[in-house]
Amino acid sequence: MDMDSSNGTTLLQIVWYFGDGTVITNSDTIINHTYANSGHYDASMSYTVKINNNSCSSSTTKSINIP
C-alpha cells in the first residue's frame, strides 16, 4: 500500500487479525507474525485511509495453513 500524502491521502490505521487471537493495531504496511501451532488460520487486515477531508475503510482476508 503506497500512501502519498502529496495527493491528500493518509493512512490512519491498520488492524491486523492473525486468526490465532493475536491482534495488532498500527500503521505499518509490512508486519511479521509467527504462529505457535500448526493449523488453519484466517488472517485479515482492515485499514482506514483519509482522503482529503473524508475517510474510507476496507479489509481483506487470507486463509493460511501452517503444517
Summary of the structure (lengths in Angstrom):
residues: 67
radius of gyration: 14.1
end to end distance: 29.0
largest distance: 45.3
contacts: 139
relative contact order: 0.28
helix: 4%
strand: 58%
